[in-house]
Amino acid sequence: MSLKNEAKQITDLPPIIGGPIVRKVESNLVGIWVALQSAATIELSIWQGEMDHEDVEDTPVVQKVEQDTVQIGKHLHLAVVTMKLKNENTLQPETIYSYNMKFTWEDNSTDDFQSLQLLDVADTFGNTAISYQVDQLPSFVLAPRSLEDLKILHGSCRNNANQYEDALAWVDDFIKDDLLNPIGRPHQLFLSGDQIYADSVLGNLLHNLTEWGNIFLDNQEKLHTEWVNPDGGVDRFSATTTNFPSFYRNRLVDSDARLTGSQSNHLLAFGEFAAMYLSVWSDTLWDVDNLPTFEEVFNTALTLPESYGAIFRRNLTDERNDPDLLFDETVMKEVLEILYATLTDKDKRKTVLTEKQNTENGAAFIELNQFKDTLNAEQKTAFEEFLQYLRGLLGGLYGKKEVEIEGPDGEKVFTYEKYVDYDNRAKTLHRTLPKVRRALANISTYMMFDDHEISDDWNLNPAWRDRVHSSPLGRNVVRNGLMSYALFQDWGNRPGAYLKQGYLVELDVSLEAELENTQLTDTLRDAFAAAGIILDQAKTNIKKLVKGEWLLEESGRKDAVTIRKYEEADGSEVLKAIGNPHSFLLSQIMELFQPDNTGPNIEAEDTIDFLLGIDHHHRVKVTFSGRYELPKNRSPLIKWHYGVKGSKHKVLVVDNRTRRSFVSFAGAPGNLDVSGMKDLIPANPSPKDDEVLIVVAPLPILGPSVLDEFIAPAAHKVFDYAGFLTGNEKVKSGMKGTNPDAIEAWVFDPESQEEILKRLAAFKKVVILSGDVHYASSQGLFYWKKNDTKPACFAQLTSSGLRNVMPSYIQIVAQRLPTASKLVRQELKAERLAWKDKDPSPLVFPDGSNVNPFLKHKLRKEPVLISTYGWPEGTKTKAANPPDWSWRMYNVLDMRKEADRPELTQVESMPPDTTDRTMDALRKIAARHITQAKKVNHTRQILFQSNIGMVGFEKDIGDNTLYVHHNLYGVPFKADPEIALENRPPKEQRKVYCLHKIPLDGPNEEKPEL
């Protein structure tokens, strides 16, 4: 564990630094993502069958396509090579397809997977292959024709800082087990959020990410802070390891960026985000034997960071409320100068930051005392205050308990115990990356972001939006996170959208009157032509969407132009016409990091903010209904939701982060606003009887009733109380009780939850795949509209996380509180009756009954949403006013026999020699209970372990019902880099820890009643 003396070089990396990753695959479209260190023209070739490289010359190719990479900085070149297949070449289900890529570099030399050694056991850089046998090309399959043959994998939440093995590595095993069987191997992989943890990076890994980010972008990137360096008068600082060090970014994050989670290792720069994606998808950037500790990072900094004020100021929320809390700028700078530039001896630095001065360590304080002697009394007080603050901020990062370990060259060295732990976590993640890389090269993979791609509190409520979007660094972080998501994730979800010609044209606001016509006027046509955009006047129609927004559609073309009346920050108005926003976003990202840029491209930043909807002068406002939303013509122009077609299934992937509405200014969010639902869900679907709709929603729409109704509200209050006790409310910017893990469940905004259920119910058979919550479970729901006799069937399948588990406070509640522990294991059901209008009142109460005021309040709201429980006995619904809709949700249990479940999940049996009414028997009973309590993480209903889900379908001939199966594979052990997954004891091998079975055909189920 030490820093290399020599600097990193781009030549340390292989030509392909990320991928290939198979992304969108349909019968007439294939998209494959790849990242290179140099520009290239890429030729993608596809063959039918499992192919070896030596056989391709003699085998007819299905089709070929060429595409150039896109340059993002000097040494980062990306492409989703997209093949649109001609009619005679369309791909078929139940068929394996192999592929190769040929790279023509700028010097006209060429390579392919074989020459780059990606088909060997390992290349010259030590990175493993993307093939399952030497010389074998990577391959993929389409979804099969029969629903019963479909195999879908899903998972989320790969926390690099977690101590568990990576369940995503098991995708490689699933593929390998049935590699030559196009029906047996998994067909699609859905990653439903948190592919990276931008707000929780291992500090030793972050230092490397910062270095690689600067290499990729040729040191072009600067970060914009609220603090201004008084010497140079600058507020943008190079994104270096000195200006933005790992391990102690707390103040940068909670104070300058104004994110509510105080994280010492949060990604900030775009280059870091890019390096992070590359580091969790492959092993190319890793130097696992040279990951630095805090002390090593701190000791390499020998000059005062230009950004010292942004790093070391007190929390800015406190400072804004009380100017007396500001540190004396002169004293702060001089103390830091001494700490960085003068105290180059690492032992002296450590002494100053971890110990109080005494006769034995006085030599370490000489320089500081000499400076202190030059100060007046008031400044000396400021000196002591700032030095004490630094000790609190940095002192604890050294660690406390030292241990002896073996160094890189076999010598014995001392380090801190927590650094060994961090090192082991990183090594455990790194060790399975070859399996992850190979898996992603051999299965069609679809992605959607969740909170941790940006920050745990991302878009939590209007208060968060106003605070973060008005902060230069906060907006910088959100922009960088979304740009990297677009390039590394979204591009592969919709490859065609990024290949079109995108543009933005600004028109004078006086042309608004021309937009009231249904067809393009001469004036508008000429205005577009002046900007180089030629529209066919006879074929272009104008459609008004909402006030201040129009759509120009040209018949015969899929492209459309959105025009918005836009208010600039200075109050002036302009019409902005945007064509193909995804490809235009790509062009603007390229502009940001051009190698010949001489400074920040503020115009490109502002345009990107406009496209992403994070331009801070447009804020969420209260509506007539009392909810908070962006104005209708201010929703983000970049839409992240998308669809995937299968033979018997259709997939809709939901964005529940950027299309939110809000219940209140500083409370719980609604996870998808109505306009977002309209964009995503077809208005009048006509599903076939044998079709299933799969919805990928990062945050579960339905959850275990015990967690949503009991534990989550309790956790909400716990966070309030903890904030009160610790005085951290101002760190959270005064937003009481708004910890994301406590308030983001759909259950906290029933109106949004009911709206999406209503829209999805038209599809009759709906399977929801979700993550986020760090446990795995399954729920079923029957949904009736007023006149339905047969319900629509929902299955909520949650698999989370691939490398994360639920916070310990919830596990403790589930394990230790008898009521919660019992509830988790119950087959609980939740029922709801709903009316659109409160008038007439839907219920009839018995004479003299006393109704709970809370329940009475529900009857005064619209829509009226009530449970079937808790009403006075004899309460009925009015016969003339039956519910407009109703539903029943139930938890699903693993119904396998005890002997068929993995040993770790089985109920602990009583010792065979136990006898009644003896002390020995009581001891054995107590021991049994203790052992069983440790197994609560593997209940029949909820799996509190890192996991991955396998989804399949079965038609039961006996009752003629279609069932969806949810097989949950758990990782029941903590990280140990010395033990490979395949060498684990038998009880810790890959097994189905929960098997849930849910009907999708609506059995004879009675509607809920009071």
N, C-alpha and C positions, 0 to 999 in steps of 0.2 A: 504494500500500500504506500506508494510514493509517486511523486510527480517525476515525469521524465525531464531530463535537463534540456533535451533538444525539443524545438518547437514542432508542432504537427505540420505536416505537409500534405497537399492534395495527392501527391504521388504515393502517399502511404495507403491510398485506397484503390480498390479495383475499379475498372471502368464502370461497371454497374454497381451503384451504391444503394439501390433499393429495388425490390421486385425481382422478377416480374410477378405481378399479382393479377390473377384472372378476375375481372370485374363483371360487367353486365354481359350476360350471354342469353340470347334468344335465337330463334330459328334463322332470323335474317340479320343478326347483329352480334358482333363480338368486340369487346373492349378490353385491352390488357394494359395495365399501368406499369410504368417503369421509370426509374430515376437514374440519371447518368451524371458523371462529373464533367463530360465534354459534350459539345453539340454533335448530333449525328442524324442521318436519315435512317429510319428503321423500316425494314421490310418484314412484315409479319406473314408467315405462311402456315396454312392449316392442312392437315392430312386426316383422312378417316382411319381410325384404328389406333391401337397402341403401337408407337413406332420407335425403332432405334435410329440413331442419327445416320448410321451407315446404310440404311435402307431407303432414305428419302429420295435419292437420285432415281431410284427405280420405281417409285410409287407416285401415281398421279396426285397432284396437289388439288385440294378442293378449291382454294382461291388464295391470292396474294394481294397485299396492299402495301403502299409506301406512305410514310408520314414523317415529317421533321419534328424534332424536339423543340420545346419552348424554353427559352433562356430566362431563368429567374436568378439574376446575379451571375458572377463570373464562372462559378463552378457548380451550379445546380441547374440541370437540364432535365425537363420532365416531359412525359407524353402519356396519353392514354391512346395507344394505337388502335384505331377504330376501323373495323371491317364491316361494310354493309354488303351482305351476300346477295348475289343475283338469284332470280327465281330458280334456275336450274341447280344452284349450289346451296340452297337453304339447308341448314343443319337439321338432323333428325333426332328425335328422342331415342333412348335405348341404344345409343351409339357413342363410342369413345372417340374423341378427336384429339390429336396431338398437334403441337405447334412449336415453331422455332422462330427466332428473331435474328435477322442479319443487320449488323450495324456498319454503316459507311461513315467513317469519321471525316473530319475536315481535311485531313491530308490524303483522302481517298483510300486509305487502308480499310480493310474490312475484318469483322469478327462475327461470330455467332455464338450460341450457347456452348457449343463444343470447344471452340478455340479459346473461349473465356473460362474454360474448365468448370462450367456450371453443371456439366453432365458427369463429372468425375466425383470421387469421394470427397475431395477437398481441393480448392484452388491454391495458387501459390501464396495467397494472403491468409490461408488457414480457414477460409469460409467454406461451409459445406454446400452440397449440391442442391439442385431443385428437382432432381430425378430420383426415382426409387431403385434404379439399377444403373450401373455405369453405362454410358452412351444412350440411355433411354431419354426420349424427349418428354417434357411435361405434358399433361393432358387435362381434359375437362369433359364433363357430360352435361347434357341438357336435362331439365326436369322431365320425368317420364310421362307417357300418355295416361297411365292409370294412377288415380289418386292413391290407391293402396300401395303403390310402389314408391311413392315420393318419400324422400328422406331429407329433412331440413335440420340443420344445426343452428343453434342460436345462443348468444351469450353477450355479456357486456362487462364493463368495469375491470379493465386490466391496470390495476394500481401497481406501478413499478416499485413503489416503496413498501409493498405488502410482504409479509413473511411467508406466504404460501407459494407452492408450485403453481405454474401457469396452466390452467385447464385448456387454454387454446391450443397447447401443444398436442392434446389428444386428437384434434382434428386430423393431424398427420397419421395417427394410428388407425382412425376410422377409414381413411382413404386407402392406406396400405393394406388393411385387412381384406378389402374387396377391390383392389386396384383394377383388375381386368374384368370386373363385373359391372356393366353400366347401370344395372338396377340395384345392385347391392351396395355400391359406394355412395356416400352422401352427395346430393345434387346441388344444394345451395347452402351457403353460410350467411346468416344475417347477424351483423355486429350492431347491436341496438343502442350503442352509446358508450362514451368514456373509453374510446380506444387509447387515449392518452390521459394522464392526470396532470394537466398543466399546473395545478395548484398544489401538487404533492409530489415533487420530484426528489429523489435521493440527491443530497447535496454533492456527493462525490461524482455522481453522474452529471449533474447540472453543470459543473465546471467544464467538463468535456463538451457538453452540448453548446455552451457559449463559445468555446474555442472553434468548434467545427462550424457553427453558424457564421462566425466572422470569416472563416476561410471560404465558405460557399459564396458569401456576398462580398468578398474582397474588402472587408472592413468598411463597407459603405453605410451600414445601418447606424442610425442615431435614435435614441429614445428621448421623448419630450416629457420633461417633468414640470411640476408646478413651481418647484424651487429654481431660482435663478442664481447662478454663480456670480457673486458681486465683483470678482476680479475681471472676468471676461464679459459679463453681462449676457451670458448664454444660458439657454434652458434646454438645449438638445446636446446629449452627450453620447459619444461612441459607445456602442453596446459591447464593451469589453469586460473581461473578468475583473478588471480593476474598478471600473466605474459601476458595474452591477455585479458584485461578487455573489457567489453561491454561499449558502449557510446563513447569511444575515441580511435578507431582503425584507424583513418584517415591516420596517417603517416605510419602505418603498411601496409595499403592497397595501397596507391598511391605511396609510396616511396620505401618500401621494396619489396612488391609483384609486384609493377609496373603496377597495374591495373589502367586504366585511370579514373575510376569513384571513386572519393574520398568519401568513405562511412565509417561512424563511427561505423557501426554495420554489418560488412560483416562476413559471416561464413568463418572460416579458417580451423579448425580441422575436421578430419573425424568424430569424436564423435559428434561434433556439427551438421554436416550434417545429421547424422543418427537420432539424437534427433529432428531435424527440421522436417524430414519426418514423424516421429511418432507423432509430435505435430500438424501437419496440417491434419492428417488422422484420429486421434482419440483424446479423451480427457484424456488419461491415464496418461500423464506426467504433466498435468497442476495442479498448485496450484494457481488458479486465484486470490485468495485473498491475495497472498504474492508476487506479482510482484514488484521488487525493482525499485526505481528511481535512477538517476545518483548519487545523493548525497549519497544515502544509499549504492550503490555499491562502491563508492569511499571511503566512511568512513570505510568500512570493511577491506580495504587494509592497514595493519599496518606495513608492511615490504616492503622495496624497491624491485620491481620486478627484477629478474635476467635479464630480457629482456629490461631493462629501455631504453637503447640506441635505440632499434628498435621501441619502442613506442614513444619516445620523440625527436628523432633527427629531424632536419629540413628536408624538402623534399630532398631526395638523388639525384634527377636529378639536382637540384640547386647546391648541394655540389660537384657533379662530374664536373660541369662546372666552379665552382669557389671555390677552397679549402678554401678561406678566410671565407666562410659562415659556415664552420664547427663550432659547438659549442665547447667550451673548455670542454674536457671530465671530468676533475677534478671538475670544477665548476658545470657542469651539474649534476654529480653524487651527490655532497654534497648538493646542493639545493634540489634534489629529496629525499635524505636521511632525511633531515629536514622535508620536506613536508609529507613524509610517516610515518617515525618512531618517529619523535619528536612531530610534531603537531597533536597529536591524538585527540585533542579537535576539534569537527566538526565545531564549530563556528569560531575558529581561521583559520582553513583551508579555509573556505569559504571567510573570510575577506581577507586573503592573495591573493586569486585568483580572487576576484571580486572588490577590492577597492584599492585605492592608500593610502599610509601611511599618517596619520594625528595624531593630538594630542589625538583624542578620541579612535582610534583603534590601537595605537602604541604597546600595549601589544602583539598583534598577531604577530608582526614582530620582537620581541626580538631575537629569535633564529637565524633568517635569518640575522639580523643586526650584531649579534655577529660574524657570519661566514664572513660577508662582511668586517668587520674590519680587518680580518686577510689577506686580499688580497691586491695585488699591484694595481696600477692604471689600468693597462691593464686588469687584472682579474676582477676588479670592473665593468669595462665596459661590459665584458662578462657576469657578474652576472646580471646586469640590463637588458641586452638584452635577456637573457634566461628567467628571471622572467616575462618580458613583453610578451615573446612568450608563456609561460605557461598560462598566463591570457587569451590570445587570443584563445588558444587551449581548455582550460577547463572552463574558467570563465562563458561563455555563457551557458554552460550545466546545470547550476543551475536553470535557468529560471528567469523570471522577475516578472510576476504578481502572487501574492499569493491569494489563495482562501481557504475558510473554508469548509471542508468536514467531513463526518462521518467516524470515524475510524472503524477497525474490531470489536471492542467491544462496539460500539455505542458512543464512546467519540468524541468530536469535535477536529479535528486536522487541522493544516494548511499545505498546499502543494502548488506546483506551478501549474498554470492553464494548462500548456502544459503536465504535468504529468497526470493530470486528463484525458486529451484528449488521450494520449497514453494508459492509463489504459482502457478507454472506447473502444478503437479500439481492444485491446487484448480481452476484455470481450465479445465484439460482435462476434469476430471470435470463441472464445471458446464456446459460447452459442449454436451455430449451429453445432458444431463438432459431437454430438451424431447422428444428422440426416445424416451427411456426412459418418460417420462410418457405420451406418446401410445400407445406400444406396450402398456403395462400397462392402458390404457383399452380395448384392443381384442383382448385374448386372455385366455382363462381361465387364471388363475395360481394355483399351489399352492406352499406354502412349508413349510419345516421348519428349525428352528434347528440350529446347530452351535456349536462352542466360542466363536467370536469374538463371538457375540451377547452373551456375558457376559465371557469371558476365555479366553485360549489354554489355560489349565490347568484349566478348569472341570470339576469332578467327576473329577479325574485319579485319585485314590485315597482311601482312608479318612483318611489323614493330612491331605490337603488339605481334606476335608469338615470334619473336627474343627476344624482351625485357622481356616478361613474362616467357618464357620457360628457359631463361638463368638466371632467378632469383630463388634462392632456395625456397623462400616463395611463389613466384608466381607459380612455378611448383608444389609445395606442395598443393596449393589451387585447381589448375586444377585437379591434381591427386585425391585429396580427393572428389571433386565434381563428377568426373566421376566414381570413385569406388562406391560411394553411389548411383549414378544413376543406375549402373549395378545391385546392390543388391536390391534396393527398387523399381526400375521401369523396367529395361530391362529384368531381369530374368523372370518376369511374361509374357513378350511379346513373349519369346522363351524358355519356360521351359525345353524342351528337350536338348537344347544346353548346359545347365549348369550341366546336369546330366552325361554327357559322361566323359571318362577319358582323361584329357588334359595333354599335355607334351610339353617340349621344349628341344631339343637336339642340342648341339653345335658340329659342325663337322669342321675338318680342311679345310681351304680354298683350299687346293690342290685337294680336291674331286670335285671341280667345273667341271673338265673335264668329270667326270663320269656322270654328269647331262645332257650332250649333247646327251646321248642315249635316245631312246624312252622307253626302259624297264630298270628295276632295275638291276644293275650289282651286281656281287658277292661282290665287294668291298663296295658298298653302303649298301647292305643288311647286311653285317657283321658290318659295322659302326653303323647302327641302333640297331642291336642285342646287341652290346656291351653296349648300353645305355638302354637295357631292352625293346626295341620296336621291335616286331616281325612283319615283313611284308612278305606277300606271294609273292615271287619273280615272279612267273609265272603270277600273276594277277595284278601286280602293273605297271602302265604306268606312264611315265614322260612327262609332258607338259610344255614347256617354255611359261611363261606368258609375261614377258617383260625382258629386259636386267637385269640380276641379280636376277631374281625371277622365281621359278619353282613350279609346282604343281604335287604331287604324288597322283595318284588316284588308289585305289584298287577296282576292279570290284566286284560288289555284296555288297559293303559297301558305306554308305553315307558319312563316314568320309573321309577327305582328309588331306594331309600334305603339308603345304606351306614351301618352303625353300627360304631363302633370303640371298644374299651376303651382309654382314653388316659390316660397318666401325665403329669400337669402337672409343671412345673419344680420345684414344691415337694414333689413326691412323692405328692401326692393323686391319686386316680383318678376318672375320670368317663366316662360313655358319651356319645359325640358322634355324632349322627345327621345325615348330610349328604344333601340332595337337590339334584340338578342342580348339581354343584360348579362348572362353568364359569360359569353365570349368577350363582352366589353369589359367585364370585371377582370378577366384574364389579361387583357391587354394593358389595363391600368396597373395591375400588379407587376407586370414586366417593366412598365415605365418607372416604378418606384426604385428598382434595383438595377438600372442600366449601369454597366461598368464605367461609362464616361460621365456619370452624374457628378456634379461639383458640390452638391448640397441636397438637402431634403426636397423632394418634389411635392410641395404643399398642394398644388393643384390636383395632382393624382390622389393624394390622401383625401382631399375634400370630396372628390368624385366617388371614391370608394366608399366613404362614409355615407354619401347620398344613396348609393346603390344598396348598401347594407342596412340603411335605416338607423344609423347611429349618429347622424348629424344632430348635435346636442340642442340646437335651438328649436327643434320640433319635439315636443314633449307629449307624454300621455296626459289626456285630459278627462275630466269626469263627464259622463254622458247623461242624457235625460233619465236613463234607467238607474243611475247611481253608480254604475260600473265605470272603470277607468280604461280607456282605450286610446290608441293612436288615432288621429283623424283618418277617415276612410281613404283619403288619397295620400297617406303617409306610411302605409304598411311597406315593409321592405320590398324593393323591386326584385331582389334576388329571392326566388322561392326555392326552398330546400326539400320540400316533400316531393315524392315521385312514385311511380308505379312500376311493377314488373309483371309480365304476362307468363302464365304457364298453361299447359294443356287443360288441366282441370282446376287450376287455382289461379287467383289473381291476388297480387300483393299491393297494398297501399302502405307507404312508409310515411309516418307522421313526424312533423317538426313541432314539438311542444315547448320550444324555447324562444323562438323569435316571433311567433304568431300568437302571443298570449294576450288575453284581456285580464283585468285585475278586479278583484272584489272590492278592494279599498286601496288607499294611497300607500299604506305601509303594512298591509296584511298579506294574506295568502293569495297566490296567483290563480287565475283560471288558466289551464294548461293548453288550451287551443281556443282562439276566438271564433266567432261564428263565420266571419269572412274566410278564415283559414279552413274551416270545415267545408264551406262551399267550394273553395278551390280544390280541395282534396277528394271529396266524396261525391260521386255522380248523383245528380238530383233524382232521377227515376230509373234505378237499375232494374234490369230484368234478368236475374240470375237463373241459370239452368238448374234443374233439380240435383245434378251430380257435381255442381261446382261449389267450391269453398272460397270465401274471402279471407285472406290473411292480412291482418293489420299489424305493422311493426310500430309500436308506440313506446319510446324509450322509458317513460314513466308509466307503470301499470295503471290502466283505466279502472280495473277492479283489483282489489287486494284482499288478503285474509281479513275477515271482519274483526278478528281480535286485535290485529295490528293497527288497522285504520281507525277503529272505533274506540279502542282502549289504550293501547300503548302510545300511538302517535300523539294524541292530545296530552297524555301525561308527559311525554318527552318535551312537548312544546312548553309546558309549565316549568319543567326542570331547567330548560335553557334560560327562561326568564329569571328564575331564582338564582341560578349560577351566575348570571350576568350581574345581578344585584349584589351578590356577596363579594364578587371579585372586582367590582367597579369597572367592568369592561363594557358597559353600555355605550360609552363614548367611542371606544374603539369600534363598536358596531354602529357608530354614527347615530346613536339614540334610537335605533329601530328595535324596540323591545320585542322579544319573542319571535324573531324572524329568522331563526336558524333554519337553513334550507331543509335539513333532514327532518325537521319537525312539522313543516307546514305545506309542503308541496304536493301532498297526495290529492288526487282528484276528488276525494271525499270532502275536502274542505271547500270545494266550489261545486255543489250539486247541480247547479244550473248548467254548467259546461258539461258535466258528466252526463246529465240527462239528454242534452242536445246531441252529443256524439253517439250515444246509444240509440237514440231515435233514428238518426240517419243511417247507422250501420245495420239496424234491425231489418231493413228492407232486403238485405242480402241473405237472410234466413240462416245461413251457416257461417259463423264468424269465429276465427281463431285470432287471438291477440297475443303477439310476442313482445315481451318487455324485459327490462333490466332495472338498473338504477338503485334498487333498494338493498342490495347485498344479501339477499337470501333467495331461495328458489321455492316456488309453490305453484299450485294450480287451483283455479276456481271455475265453476260453471255458472251460467246465468240463463234463465228462461225469461223471454220478453214477449209480452202480449200488447198489441194495440187494441183499441176498444172492441172491435168486432172480430178479433182473431179467436179461433178455436184451438189452433195449433201454434205454439210459441216459436219465435226465432230462438236459435240456440247460440250462445256465446261460450267460448273457452278462453279464459285468461291464463296464459302460460308464462311464468316469470322464471328467468334464469339469470342470476346475478350473485356474485360476480366471478368472472374468469380468474381474477387474482385479487379477490377482496372478500371480506365477510362483513356482516352487519356490525355496527358499533357495539362495543361491549356493554353499554348501558342497557340496550334492548335485550341482548342475550341474557344479561343478569336478571332483568325483569322476567323473561320467559323461564329462566331456570330456577330462580329463587323465590318469586312470589307465588304461593300456592294457587291463588285464583287464576293468575295469568298462565301458569304452567298447565293448569287443568283446561283452561279455555283454548290454548293452542292445540290441544289434542281432541277437541270436541268437533263433531260434525255440525257446526253452527250454520244457520241459514239466516239471511237477511231478506226482508220483503219490503216492497215499496208500492204504494198506490199514488197515482198522479193525475191531476186535473190542470188543464191549461188556465182556467179562470177560477177565481175564488167566489164568484157570484153566479149561480146560487151556491151557498155553502154546501159542500158535498156530504156532510155527515149528519146523522140524527142521533141525539143522545137520549138516554133514558131520563125520565123525570127525576129531578133531585140529584143528578149525578154531579160529581165534582171533577172538573177536567184540569189537568196539570197546565199551568200558565204557559210553560214552554211549548206544549202541544197546541194550545190555543193560538199561540203566535204563528205557528206553521200554517194554520188555516187562513191567516190574514195575508199571506204572501202569494205572489204569482210567479211561476206556477205553484200550485199547491202540491207539496211533496211530503207524504207522511209514511211512517212505518205502520205495519199492522199490529205492532205491540204497544202496550202502555195505555190504551184507552179504557175508559170505564166499561165494565162488563155490560153487554147489551147494546153497545154502540154499533150502528150500522151505516152503510152507505145508502144514499137515497136511490131508490129503484129507478127513478127517472133520470138520474144523473150518475151513471156508472163511470168508473175511472177512464180517462182518455188513454192511459197506458198503465201497465203494471209490470213488475218483475220480481223474480226470486233468485237470489244468489246463494250459492252453497260452496263450502270448502270441499276439496277433493282429497281423499286419503289413499295411500298405497294399500290395496286390498290383497296383496300377495300373502300367502301363508308365511308364517314366521320363519320356517326353515328355508324358504326360497329367497329371503332377503339377505343382504350381506351381513356377515358376522357382526360387524361394528354397529349395525342398526338393530340387532335382535334384542328383545327384552331379556335382561339378565335373569337367569333361572336361579331358583333356590338351591342351595347345596343339598345333595341327595340325602345326607345324613341328618338333616335338620329335624329336631323334635320340638314339640310344643312345650310351653311353660318352663323353659330352661333358659338360664342366662346365656348359654352357648348359642341357643337359637336366636335370642335377641341380638347378640353380636353379629351373627350371620345375616340376619335380616337388615341390620343397619349397614353392613358392608355391601349388601346387594343394592340398597337404596343409593348409597354413595356412588357405586359403579354405574348404576342406571342414570343418575343425575348427569354424569359426564357425557351420556349419550344423547342428551336432549337436542344436540345440534343435528341429529339425524332422525327426526320424527317422521311419522308416516305422512304428515301434511307439509311440514316446512323443513327445508334443508338449510341450516345455518353454516354452510361451508362453501369455499370456492367451488364452482361447478360449471358445467356446460350442459345444455339441453338438446336432446334429439327428438324431433317431432315426426310422427308417422301416423298413418290412417289405416283403419281396419273396418271392413263391412261385416257385421255380424249377421250371418244368414238366418240364425234362429229368430231374432226379433226384427230383422231387416232394418237395422239401425247402423248408421255410420258413426264410428267413434274416432276421436283423435287421441293418440297416445303421447304422453310427455315423459320421456325417459331422462332422468336427471343423474348425471355422472358427477360424483363429488370427489374433491381432493381432501382427504381426511388427515393431512399431516402438514406440519410447518416445514419451511424451507430447510434443506440441508444440502449444500452444494457438493458434498462428498458422496451422496447416494443418488444414483440415477433413477428415474421413474420406473424403468423396467426391473430394477433390482430391489424394489420395495418388497416387504413381506407380502404373502398372498392376500391377507385381509386388507391391504392398502393398494391393491392393483385397481385398474380401471373397472368399475362396476356400476350398475344401476342402483343408486342409493334410494331413489324414489321412482315409482312407476305409477303414473296417474292416467286414468282412462275417463274420457268425458263424452257423452252423447252429443251428436250434432244434428240429429233428425227429429228432435222434439218428441219424446215418448209421451204417453198419456199422462200429462201433468195438469193438475187443477190450478186455476188462477188463484192468486193470493186473495184472501178476504180478511176482514176484521174479525 
